[in-house]
Amino acid sequence: MSYLFHTDEDRREMLKSIGAESIDEIINDQVPEAVRLKRPLNLPPACNELALTAEMTRLAARNASADSHVCFLGGGAYDHFIPAAVDEIASRGEYYTSYTPYQAEVSQGNLQVMFEYETLVTQLTGLGVSNASLYDGGSAATEAVLMALSMQRGRNKVITTDVVHPQYRDILVAYLKNIDAELVVVPSDENGHSKPMIDAIDDKTACVLIQHPNFVGQLESVSEIAAAAKEAGALTIQVFDPVSLGRLKRPGDMGVDIAIAEGQSLGNPLAYGGPYLGIMACRDELVRRLPGRIAGQTTDRRGKRCWVLTLQTREQHIRREKATSNICSNQTLLALRATVHLSLLGPEGLKETADHCIAKTAYAKEVIAKSERFEVVGEGPSLKEFVVRDLGADVAGLLAHAREQGLLAGIDMTPMCVGGSEASEPAVALPSRYEQCFLVAVTEKRSRVEIDRWANVLCEAPSMATV
C-alpha cells in the first residue's frame, strides 16, 4: 500500500482531538528535559552507493566469521554444508516469507511445504505428529515442558541435568519462575552423563528433560531414563540433534514422549545466531496440547486434495486462558529450508553426513590428545562435539591466539560454569569441572588438513603454565 504522509490539516485535527496545541507540547509532557537531544545528530554526510558499499564491506571485514575463518564452534549452532539448491528454492518469491499462511485458498504451496516438513520431522523422530515449527530450540524445549505441565495435573516437578544446554535452561528458568513449577537440576556424573537423574524421579514429577547428545557431547541412556519416567507416570522430553539421527536411535524408538531440536543444522546458515528453527514432535495422543501451528491434509468440496491449518482450538483462536501456548506463528521460511535440505539428503545422505561427523570428530580427539598440554574430557564416542581441557590454564588466551591464526577453535566453557559471567544462577551453570575447558565441534565440512592445523595452532600457543 502507498505511503500517504500527514498534511498540516491532518496534524491540526489530531492535535485538536487530544486537546493539545502542538507536538512540542506533547513531547514536553512525556519526555524529560534531561534526556532530550537539542542538537543535530552527529552523522557524516550522505554518500553514493559505491562509497557506501565500500564502507560496509570494510566494516564487515572486521568480523571473524565461518567464511573468513575455519570454524570449530558448536554449542547449538553448527557450520554444516548447505547445498546451493536450498538457497535457490527458498529464495523463490512464492516462498519468501517467514509468516503463517492464514488464507488457505491462496496459500496452498506454503501449506503443502509445512505439511511435508511435518511429515519429514515425524519420520526423523519416530513420533506421530509434528507442528509447523517454533522459534528456535530453546523456545521449543520450554514449550515442551509447559505442554507436559499442562497435562500432568497435580505434578509440578521438572527434572533436568547440568549438561543440558545452559541457554535452554536459562529460558526455562525465566518461564517457570512465575508459575507453580519446581525445576530440579540434577548433577551429572564425572563423565558428563545424566543417568543420576533417575533417582530424582518421583510421583510429583511431570516430566524429565534430557539432551542426547548432550551439551558436552556425551551420549545418554535415553531408553533407561524414559522407562523410569514412564514407570513413575512422568513424560520424557528429549533435545536431539537432527544430524545425529542419521546414526542414533530415533526419540520415538527409545520411549520419548516429546522430542525437540534446534533445526539450524538442516540447511540454515549460522547468521549471527538467528533466526533459527524450533523442531517439535510428540506422540499422537498429545496432539491437542502441541503448541504452534499444524498444517493438515484434507479434501475440498470437489474432492480435491488440499492443505489447511488444523486443530487451531489450541491457540489464539480461543480464549487466552484456555490456549495451550502463546506461540501463534511459526518459522515458515526456515522450515522450508530444512524441508529442502532433508529432501536433497534423503536417508542415506543423512547417514553419510553423520558418519563424516563421527569419523572426523574421532580423528580430532585422537590428534589433540597427543599433546601434553591438552586432555579430552569424558569417555565414549562422540557425534560431532567434545570437550578439551587446557592444562596450560589459559583457554581465553588460547582461543584468541587461534582466532589470530584464522581459526575459530572452540567455545570457552569457563564463563558458563558456576560463578561464571554467563551463568546467571546455579540452575543454568555447567559443572565446575569444565572450567579451563573448551567445547569443540567437528562437522562434515572440516578436512583432515584443517583438523591437523587446528591441533598444531593450539599446541603452539603460549600457556599460563610457561609464562
Secondary structure, 3 states (H helix, E strand, C coil): CCCCCCCHHHHHHHHHHHCCCCHHHHHHHHCCHHHCCCCCCCCCCCCCHHHHHHHHHHHHCCCCCCCCCEECCCCCCCCCCCCHHHHHHHCCCCCCCCCCCCCHHHCHHHHHHHHHHHHHHHHHHCCCEECCCECCHHHHHHHHHHHHHHHCCCCCEEEEECCCCHHHHHHHHHHHCCCCCEEEEECCCCCCCCHHHHHHCCCCEEEEEEEECCCCCCCCCHHHHHHHHHHCCCEEEEEECHHHHHCCCCHHHHCCCEEEEEHHHCCCCCHHHCCCCEEEEECHHHHHHCCCCCEEEEECCCCCEEEEECCHHHCCCCCHHHCCCCCCCCCHHHHHHHHHHHHHHHHHHHHHHHHHHHHHHHHHHHHHHCCCCEEEECCCCCCCEEEEEECCCCHHHHHHHHHHCCEECCEECHHHECCCCCCCCHHHCECHHHCCEEEEECCCCCCHHHHHHHHHHHHHCCCHHHC
